[in-house]
Amino acid sequence: MTLATPVRTGTTTPSLYRSYTQQANQRVAPNVTDDYERWYTEATASNRMVLSLRSTIHVEIGWALDRLHRLCTNDQFILTTIPGLTDALFEWPEWYVREGHLESEKYAFFSLSAETDRRRRHAVESLFILRNSAMNEPNAHQLANHSRTQPLIFGALHNLDPGTEANTEFILNIMELFQAISLRITLPHPGSTDKSPLPILLQIAGRSPNRSLIVAALTVLGQLFTQSSSLSRLEADSPALSASIRYLPLFVDKPLVEASLNYMYAHLSHPPMAKAFLHHSFMPSTLRVLVSLLLAEQVEEAVSLDITGPVRTVPASTTMATPAHDLTDGELERLLPMPEPTRCYEWMKTMFVAEPEGELTQVDFWNLYKDVFTPHVDRFPVLVASDVIKNVNIVFPQAQAMVLPGPPQRFIVRGVNRRKETQASQRFKCQWERSQCTVPPFASAGELYDHLLQHVDAFESAHAPCVWSSCTAPPSLKSHLRQHILTHMSSSQPPAKHSSQDDTVTLSIDTSAYPLVNPTLRPPPPPRSTLVTYHRPVVDPPSTSLTALLIIRILFHTSFVATDLAPRPDGERFGFPGVVDEDEGEDVTEDYGNEVEGLRRGRRAFVGVRSMMEGVRMKDEVLASWIAEMVDAAYDGLPQS
């Protein structure tokens, strides 16, 4: 058969000249990409690419494979639309599996001959096209049902040495083709004489030094063991499981970690394998690595929440406390003999001052009067509350008693306020005779000291006690007492502030007036600036974290959800639970003991990582509840022995 000269990029043929001329007349740019020319993709048995593949001319074969490389990446490329194309693509890979690999392995340390190298490239490129085509669902379905696909995959895994560099690319494409159709392939029965790819894949995953082959093998194995028909082939000491545990800490290598996680999830999803894994020596460290992966991949943002309440500040230099005036003993002795209501009038003049914006509650106003004069009611009569409130208008014409609407209603006296003591009276008032000295406050510390010296000199004895307020100093010589009284006097200059002390005083917004009479009754204000900073997840975890969380969840349920032993059938009682022979009972006890020990090891492992799991935060509420449930279960401690 004589083939026409292949069409090259950038050339046109007479058969297409008319169409290009029409496009030019219509001012449309011509499509000269030869991948889209008619005979490359026409659905006939005489398709140019199929004819070139079946020829023995290497130039024609290379040209057809080059065009197919570009076509197979298109979702519109369907193998069944070109008759004979699939069978033509199988020929060269089958030749390599059957005999071509022998020459490549023979000359492992030397260059291959030009003829052998071209054939090998044809085989690799044909397999590459099949592998790319299988990414499309219709092509994957066709290849899975094709009679030549499974023999090619199984034969390549058994015949080719994965340790030979010349075979690496071919085996990698074989396993990736296997991945695309693995869900439609059933492994041979263990007793069958057919070749099974499972031992080869386990060997590659567990021993191969080639990273790409390890990733491909773990991926294929993970897909195979998702099928219920393949679960019977699982082994507790599988080399693939050991490899997955070994490569799991390599967080920077995402493809390898993802393949390891996928296989581990498929392996542990089988309950017997999960129970057996609790006895594995690397189970605690594997659980720790899985939690570390969750922590390493979570993306968080710092959130600051200001919970400071409304406050106000006043300058500290202008907030010297000025307590309200209380009746002195002299004032009380002067007021008691007076008849009512004159005594009430004088008491108001002594205790209150007119203030348009001031107000007191009527209860407080009455209590101030009652607390002073009620103890002497047996000698001097007192007024009732209504009379005392009415007398306010007589002493202070601008003041009045009123009721403010509520709820709740407020009964107040507006227009008066308590008389305040001056600052000087607090700092330089004599408190001799246990604060009973009736001398008015002094203007300075020197005047107060001169007055105290008079008290000291008034003692006739050489030894005199200190009777300043509540001082408990023992009696001493007058010369020593004169020095001692200096300790009770306020300094003329205010003490220096510390550099860290603020110049303002923070008050709650509800504080009506400041300074207060009694600073200890001031409601504590909220801090001036209270920022609660915490971290929250920004996005949902990646697929690797989700797979790791599923594995952790499987181990958690296996460790904490204990199952009771099911009743064993008794043949003589038609399958109903009955008396079990002594030998069988010993076996059951031994198995149950191993299971309990596995549960204990699993729970200890979760207790060991509970502090790490507390730092795991998930954006999804369901996933976050999983973490919280596992942490709470770990805090319950180990089961009792």
Solvent accessible surface area in square Angstrom, and as a share of the most:
residue,aa,sasa,rsa
1,M,178,0.80
2,T,135,0.79
3,L,43,0.21
4,A,72,0.56
5,T,117,0.68
6,P,15,0.09
7,V,16,0.09
8,R,102,0.37
9,T,90,0.53
10,G,59,0.56
11,T,66,0.38
12,T,74,0.43
13,T,29,0.17
14,P,125,0.79
15,S,71,0.46
16,L,32,0.16
17,Y,145,0.55
18,R,170,0.62
19,S,46,0.30
20,Y,32,0.12
21,T,53,0.31
22,Q,97,0.43
23,Q,58,0.26
24,A,62,0.48
25,N,115,0.59
26,Q,127,0.56
27,R,227,0.83
28,V,82,0.47
29,A,89,0.69
30,P,66,0.41
31,N,86,0.44
32,V,68,0.39
33,T,56,0.32
34,D,2,0.01
35,D,7,0.04
36,Y,138,0.52
37,E,12,0.05
38,R,142,0.52
39,W,41,0.14
40,Y,0,0.00
41,T,61,0.36
42,E,44,0.20
43,A,68,0.53
44,T,58,0.34
45,A,82,0.64
46,S,68,0.44
47,N,0,0.00
48,R,32,0.12
49,M,0,0.00
50,V,4,0.03
51,L,49,0.24
52,S,1,0.01
53,L,5,0.03
54,R,111,0.40
55,S,15,0.10
56,T,123,0.71
57,I,85,0.43
58,H,40,0.18
59,V,100,0.58
60,E,13,0.06
61,I,0,0.00
62,G,26,0.25
63,W,11,0.04
64,A,0,0.00
65,L,0,0.00
66,D,60,0.31
67,R,14,0.05
68,L,0,0.00
69,H,49,0.22
70,R,114,0.42
71,L,16,0.08
72,C,7,0.04
73,T,97,0.56
74,N,58,0.30
75,D,111,0.57
76,Q,151,0.67
77,F,15,0.06
78,I,39,0.20
79,L,1,0.01
80,T,84,0.49
81,T,69,0.40
82,I,5,0.03
83,P,60,0.38
84,G,34,0.33
85,L,0,0.00
86,T,8,0.04
87,D,49,0.25
88,A,2,0.01
89,L,0,0.00
90,F,0,0.00
91,E,65,0.29
92,W,41,0.15
93,P,0,0.00
94,E,40,0.18
95,W,30,0.11
96,Y,0,0.00
97,V,11,0.06
98,R,149,0.54
99,E,82,0.37
100,G,1,0.01
101,H,12,0.05
102,L,104,0.52
103,E,72,0.32
104,S,1,0.01
105,E,51,0.23
106,K,148,0.63
107,Y,93,0.35
108,A,60,0.47
109,F,188,0.78
110,F,153,0.64
111,S,106,0.68
112,L,41,0.20
113,S,66,0.43
114,A,69,0.54
115,E,66,0.29
116,T,14,0.08
117,D,56,0.29
118,R,101,0.37
119,R,87,0.32
120,R,28,0.10
121,R,83,0.30
122,H,11,0.05
123,A,0,0.00
124,V,2,0.01
125,E,39,0.18
126,S,1,0.00
127,L,0,0.00
128,F,71,0.29
129,I,0,0.00
130,L,0,0.00
131,R,58,0.21
132,N,21,0.11
133,S,1,0.01
134,A,3,0.03
135,M,121,0.54
136,N,31,0.16
137,E,105,0.47
138,P,68,0.43
139,N,1,0.01
140,A,4,0.03
141,H,101,0.45
142,Q,41,0.18
143,L,0,0.00
144,A,18,0.14
145,N,101,0.52
146,H,38,0.17
147,S,94,0.61
148,R,65,0.24
149,T,1,0.01
150,Q,63,0.28
151,P,83,0.52
152,L,5,0.03
153,I,0,0.00
154,F,14,0.06
155,G,11,0.10
156,A,0,0.00
157,L,3,0.02
158,H,64,0.28
159,N,59,0.30
160,L,5,0.02
161,D,70,0.36
162,P,38,0.24
163,G,67,0.64
164,T,19,0.11
165,E,155,0.69
166,A,23,0.18
167,N,0,0.00
168,T,26,0.15
169,E,71,0.32
170,F,0,0.00
171,I,2,0.01
172,L,42,0.21
173,N,9,0.05
174,I,0,0.00
175,M,0,0.00
176,E,35,0.16
177,L,0,0.00
178,F,0,0.00
179,Q,42,0.19
180,A,29,0.22
181,I,0,0.00
182,S,0,0.00
183,L,122,0.61
184,R,97,0.35
185,I,5,0.02
186,T,89,0.52
187,L,13,0.07
188,P,16,0.10
189,H,136,0.61
190,P,97,0.61
191,G,69,0.66
192,S,47,0.30
193,T,137,0.80
194,D,96,0.50
195,K,105,0.44
196,S,25,0.16
197,P,0,0.00
198,L,12,0.06
199,P,80,0.50
200,I,34,0.17
201,L,0,0.00
202,L,27,0.14
203,Q,89,0.40
204,I,4,0.02
205,A,0,0.00
206,G,17,0.16
207,R,193,0.71
208,S,15,0.10
209,P,134,0.84
210,N,49,0.25
211,R,106,0.39
212,S,43,0.27
213,L,0,0.00
214,I,8,0.04
215,V,28,0.16
216,A,4,0.03
217,A,0,0.00
218,L,0,0.00
219,T,31,0.18
220,V,0,0.00
221,L,0,0.00
222,G,5,0.05
223,Q,56,0.25
224,L,0,0.00
225,F,6,0.02
226,T,88,0.51
227,Q,31,0.14
228,S,95,0.61
229,S,72,0.46
230,S,3,0.02
231,L,48,0.24
232,S,99,0.64
233,R,44,0.16
234,L,16,0.08
235,E,97,0.44
236,A,47,0.36
237,D,115,0.60
238,S,3,0.02
239,P,56,0.35
240,A,0,0.00
241,L,3,0.01
242,S,49,0.31
243,A,0,0.00
244,S,0,0.00
245,I,21,0.10
246,R,121,0.44
247,Y,35,0.13
248,L,1,0.01
249,P,69,0.43
250,L,83,0.41
251,F,49,0.20
252,V,144,0.83
253,D,28,0.14
254,K,94,0.40
255,P,69,0.43
256,L,8,0.04
257,V,1,0.00
258,E,68,0.30
259,A,4,0.03
260,S,0,0.00
261,L,0,0.00
262,N,60,0.31
263,Y,0,0.00
264,M,0,0.00
265,Y,80,0.30
266,A,5,0.04
267,H,1,0.00
268,L,1,0.00
269,S,55,0.36
270,H,45,0.20
271,P,85,0.53
272,P,69,0.43
273,M,26,0.12
274,A,1,0.01
275,K,87,0.37
276,A,36,0.28
277,F,5,0.02
278,L,3,0.01
279,H,82,0.37
280,H,44,0.20
281,S,89,0.57
282,F,116,0.48
283,M,1,0.01
284,P,53,0.33
285,S,56,0.36
286,T,3,0.02
287,L,0,0.00
288,R,108,0.40
289,V,32,0.19
290,L,0,0.00
291,V,0,0.00
292,S,33,0.22
293,L,0,0.00
294,L,3,0.02
295,L,58,0.29
296,A,67,0.52
297,E,20,0.09
298,Q,40,0.18
299,V,81,0.47
300,E,54,0.24
301,E,68,0.30
302,A,70,0.54
303,V,26,0.15
304,S,70,0.45
305,L,98,0.49
306,D,89,0.46
307,I,100,0.51
308,T,34,0.20
309,G,24,0.23
310,P,97,0.61
311,V,44,0.26
312,R,73,0.26
313,T,67,0.39
314,V,26,0.15
315,P,74,0.47
316,A,23,0.18
317,S,90,0.58
318,T,99,0.57
319,T,19,0.11
320,M,103,0.46
321,A,42,0.32
322,T,43,0.25
323,P,26,0.17
324,A,11,0.09
325,H,21,0.09
326,D,95,0.49
327,L,34,0.17
328,T,62,0.36
329,D,77,0.40
330,G,39,0.38
331,E,42,0.19
332,L,42,0.21
333,E,123,0.55
334,R,113,0.41
335,L,0,0.00
336,L,14,0.07
337,P,90,0.57
338,M,48,0.21
339,P,95,0.60
340,E,41,0.19
341,P,58,0.36
342,T,61,0.36
343,R,2,0.01
344,C,0,0.00
345,Y,51,0.19
346,E,47,0.21
347,W,0,0.00
348,M,0,0.00
349,K,104,0.44
350,T,20,0.12
351,M,5,0.02
352,F,1,0.00
353,V,49,0.28
354,A,56,0.43
355,E,64,0.29
356,P,105,0.66
357,E,154,0.69
358,G,4,0.04
359,E,62,0.28
360,L,24,0.12
361,T,49,0.29
362,Q,35,0.16
363,V,98,0.56
364,D,71,0.37
365,F,1,0.00
366,W,54,0.19
367,N,48,0.25
368,L,41,0.20
369,Y,1,0.00
370,K,72,0.31
371,D,96,0.49
372,V,35,0.20
373,F,1,0.00
374,T,57,0.33
375,P,93,0.59
376,H,45,0.20
377,V,78,0.45
378,D,123,0.64
379,R,157,0.57
380,F,45,0.19
381,P,99,0.62
382,V,45,0.26
383,L,34,0.17
384,V,91,0.52
385,A,41,0.31
386,S,62,0.40
387,D,55,0.28
388,V,0,0.00
389,I,20,0.10
390,K,138,0.58
391,N,13,0.07
392,V,0,0.00
393,N,67,0.34
394,I,107,0.55
395,V,26,0.15
396,F,20,0.08
397,P,109,0.69
398,Q,94,0.42
399,A,0,0.00
400,Q,95,0.42
401,A,45,0.35
402,M,45,0.20
403,V,74,0.42
404,L,41,0.20
405,P,119,0.75
406,G,39,0.37
407,P,138,0.87
408,P,112,0.71
409,Q,114,0.51
410,R,107,0.39
411,F,105,0.44
412,I,0,0.00
413,V,0,0.00
414,R,91,0.33
415,G,3,0.02
416,V,0,0.00
417,N,36,0.19
418,R,39,0.14
419,R,87,0.32
420,K,93,0.40
421,E,45,0.20
422,T,88,0.51
423,Q,54,0.24
424,A,40,0.31
425,S,5,0.03
426,Q,88,0.39
427,R,69,0.25
428,F,16,0.07
429,K,64,0.27
430,C,1,0.00
431,Q,60,0.27
432,W,2,0.01
433,E,93,0.42
434,R,109,0.40
435,S,55,0.36
436,Q,105,0.47
437,C,15,0.09
438,T,112,0.65
439,V,47,0.27
440,P,95,0.59
441,P,57,0.36
442,F,39,0.16
443,A,79,0.61
444,S,45,0.29
445,A,16,0.12
446,G,45,0.44
447,E,84,0.38
448,L,1,0.00
449,Y,55,0.21
450,D,85,0.44
451,H,23,0.10
452,L,0,0.00
453,L,43,0.21
454,Q,122,0.54
455,H,40,0.18
456,V,0,0.00
457,D,79,0.41
458,A,78,0.60
459,F,53,0.22
460,E,178,0.80
461,S,65,0.42
462,A,65,0.50
463,H,105,0.47
464,A,0,0.00
465,P,50,0.32
466,C,3,0.02
467,V,25,0.14
468,W,21,0.07
469,S,34,0.22
470,S,92,0.60
471,C,22,0.13
472,T,129,0.75
473,A,33,0.25
474,P,105,0.66
475,P,85,0.53
476,S,31,0.20
477,L,74,0.37
478,K,40,0.17
479,S,58,0.38
480,H,103,0.46
481,L,3,0.01
482,R,81,0.30
483,Q,124,0.55
484,H,52,0.23
485,I,0,0.00
486,L,94,0.47
487,T,103,0.60
488,H,51,0.23
489,M,33,0.15
490,S,44,0.28
491,S,71,0.46
492,S,70,0.45
493,Q,132,0.58
494,P,103,0.65
495,P,121,0.76
496,A,106,0.82
497,K,99,0.42
498,H,125,0.56
499,S,114,0.73
500,S,94,0.61
501,Q,104,0.46
502,D,71,0.37
503,D,93,0.48
504,T,47,0.27
505,V,32,0.18
506,T,18,0.10
507,L,0,0.00
508,S,17,0.11
509,I,91,0.46
510,D,123,0.64
511,T,12,0.07
512,S,113,0.73
513,A,60,0.47
514,Y,60,0.23
515,P,40,0.25
516,L,39,0.20
517,V,73,0.42
518,N,65,0.33
519,P,81,0.51
520,T,118,0.69
521,L,136,0.67
522,R,73,0.27
523,P,64,0.40
524,P,120,0.76
525,P,32,0.20
526,P,41,0.26
527,P,86,0.54
528,R,98,0.36
529,S,88,0.57
530,T,36,0.21
531,L,107,0.53
532,V,61,0.35
533,T,80,0.47
534,Y,95,0.36
535,H,90,0.40
536,R,113,0.41
537,P,24,0.15
538,V,54,0.31
539,V,81,0.46
540,D,90,0.46
541,P,18,0.12
542,P,60,0.38
543,S,66,0.43
544,T,9,0.05
545,S,1,0.01
546,L,68,0.34
547,T,21,0.12
548,A,0,0.00
549,L,1,0.00
550,L,65,0.32
551,I,0,0.00
552,I,0,0.00
553,R,33,0.12
554,I,37,0.19
555,L,1,0.01
556,F,8,0.03
557,H,77,0.34
558,T,22,0.13
559,S,0,0.00
560,F,38,0.16
561,V,83,0.48
562,A,58,0.45
563,T,77,0.45
564,D,133,0.69
565,L,87,0.43
566,A,79,0.61
567,P,98,0.61
568,R,99,0.36
569,P,108,0.68
570,D,26,0.14
571,G,72,0.70
572,E,154,0.69
573,R,111,0.40
574,F,185,0.77
575,G,43,0.41
576,F,138,0.58
577,P,85,0.54
578,G,31,0.30
579,V,116,0.66
580,V,56,0.32
581,D,99,0.51
582,E,136,0.61
583,D,106,0.55
584,E,73,0.33
585,G,29,0.28
586,E,104,0.47
587,D,82,0.42
588,V,36,0.21
589,T,96,0.56
590,E,112,0.50
591,D,91,0.47
592,Y,88,0.34
593,G,38,0.36
594,N,80,0.41
595,E,39,0.18
596,V,39,0.22
597,E,69,0.31
598,G,1,0.01
599,L,20,0.10
600,R,68,0.25
601,R,60,0.22
602,G,0,0.00
603,R,40,0.15
604,R,114,0.42
605,A,9,0.07
606,F,1,0.01
607,V,36,0.21
608,G,39,0.38
609,V,2,0.01
610,R,71,0.26
611,S,78,0.51
612,M,43,0.19
613,M,0,0.00
614,E,83,0.37
615,G,24,0.23
616,V,10,0.06
617,R,89,0.32
618,M,19,0.08
619,K,111,0.47
620,D,61,0.32
621,E,149,0.67
622,V,88,0.51
623,L,28,0.14
624,A,38,0.29
625,S,59,0.38
626,W,61,0.21
627,I,9,0.05
628,A,52,0.41
629,E,75,0.34
630,M,0,0.00
631,V,16,0.09
632,D,87,0.45
633,A,18,0.14
634,A,0,0.00
635,Y,119,0.45
636,D,122,0.63
637,G,29,0.28
638,L,79,0.39
639,P,45,0.28
640,Q,168,0.75
641,S,135,0.87
